[in-house]
């Protein structure tokens, strides 16, 4: 059974958005690997504390992530 771990900053996504992510990841996995795999894929969303994640010489915060999330693509 496949396991997918997703890491996001805390308090960026609502419970409903996390549930939508979980369903979407499982659905796409099933499209690629078949219905049985979709139904038996475990997806975990881990929230990382604001300021405890970073890259490119900066620390990422919940506030920054919320701003990026709402920015037009």
C-alpha positions as CSV (number, residue, x, y, z in Angstrom):
1,X,0.0,0.0,0.0
2,X,1.5,3.4,-1.1
3,X,2.0,6.1,1.5
4,X,2.2,9.8,0.5
5,X,3.5,12.4,2.9
6,X,2.7,16.0,2.3
7,X,4.4,18.7,4.4
8,X,2.9,22.2,4.6
9,X,3.3,25.1,7.0
10,X,0.8,25.2,9.9
11,X,-2.5,27.0,9.6
12,X,-2.2,27.7,5.9
13,X,-4.9,25.2,4.8
14,X,-8.3,24.6,6.4
15,X,-9.5,21.2,7.3
16,X,-11.7,21.2,4.2
17,X,-8.8,22.1,2.0
18,X,-6.6,19.3,3.5
19,X,-9.4,16.8,2.9
20,X,-9.7,18.0,-0.7
21,X,-5.9,17.5,-1.1
22,X,-6.1,14.0,0.3
23,X,-9.0,13.0,-2.0
24,X,-7.3,14.6,-5.0
25,X,-3.9,12.9,-4.4
26,X,-5.7,9.5,-4.0
27,X,-7.7,10.1,-7.1
28,X,-4.7,10.9,-9.2
29,X,-2.8,8.0,-7.8
30,X,-5.7,5.8,-8.9
31,X,-5.7,7.3,-12.4
32,X,-2.1,6.3,-12.8
33,X,-2.0,3.0,-10.8
34,X,-5.6,1.7,-10.8
35,X,-8.6,1.7,-8.6
36,X,-7.2,-0.7,-6.0
37,X,-4.2,1.5,-5.5
38,X,-6.4,4.6,-5.1
39,X,-8.5,2.8,-2.4
40,X,-5.4,1.6,-0.6
41,X,-3.2,4.7,-0.7
42,X,-2.5,6.4,2.6
43,X,-2.0,10.2,2.5
44,X,-0.7,12.1,5.5
45,X,-0.5,15.9,5.8
46,X,2.1,17.1,8.2
47,X,2.1,20.7,9.4
48,X,5.4,22.3,10.1
49,X,5.6,25.1,12.6
50,X,5.8,28.6,11.1
51,X,9.4,29.7,10.8
52,X,10.8,26.1,11.1
53,X,11.1,25.7,7.3
54,X,13.0,27.6,4.7
55,X,15.3,27.8,1.8
56,X,17.2,30.2,-0.4
57,X,18.5,32.0,2.7
58,X,15.1,32.7,4.2
59,X,12.7,31.3,6.7
60,X,9.2,30.6,5.6
61,X,6.2,31.6,7.8
62,X,2.5,30.9,7.8
63,X,1.9,34.6,6.8
64,X,4.2,34.3,3.8
65,X,2.6,31.0,2.7
66,X,-1.0,32.5,3.1
67,X,0.0,35.4,0.9
68,X,1.4,33.1,-1.8
69,X,-1.6,30.8,-1.6
70,X,-4.0,33.7,-2.3
71,X,-1.8,35.2,-5.0
72,X,-3.1,34.8,-8.6
73,X,-1.3,32.1,-10.6
